Amino acid sequence: MEDIDRRIVGLLASDGRMSYTDLGKATGLSTSAVHQRVRRLEERGVIRGYVAVVDPEAVELPLTAFISIRPIDPSAPDDAPDRLRTMSAIEACHSVAGDESYILKVRVRTPSDLEALLARIRAEANVTTRTTIVLSTPYESRPLHI
């Protein structure tokens, strides 16, 4: 990736709503040149999308937890992500090395909602779970260091 593209990606990672004009000013390119570069970065999959960062507490999802899962039967197909994909409380699913197969990041309203979600995860994916409840989040969703 060219340095100028890397700069554009870094700027958009920090502010996904930055205008082409402002990107041009920050990079020394014309607005149309920036627009073309951003479009190419999107087409290549470097930029996969733009999102609003929402305060979980403002939408009444104050409880965040990480749930490590491991299959009960290690010889069973490794299809837990597909089995769990429709559960909207699961924000992220990461395949990991170590004792567990995946770590899920979840957001729910209450401890009883977490308990119900754990039961669903165990039943639907045929897994054991280990849960860590987040007490506070000093920072997250930081832009990539590009």
Secondary structure, 3 states (H helix, E strand, C coil): CCHHHHHHHHHHHHCCCCCHHHHHHHHCCCHHHHHHHHHHHHHCCCCCCCCCCCCCCCCCCCEEEEEEEEECCCCCCCCHHHHHCCCCCEEEEEECCCCCCEEEEEEECCHHHHHHHHHHHHHHHCEEEEEEECCCCCCCCCCCCC
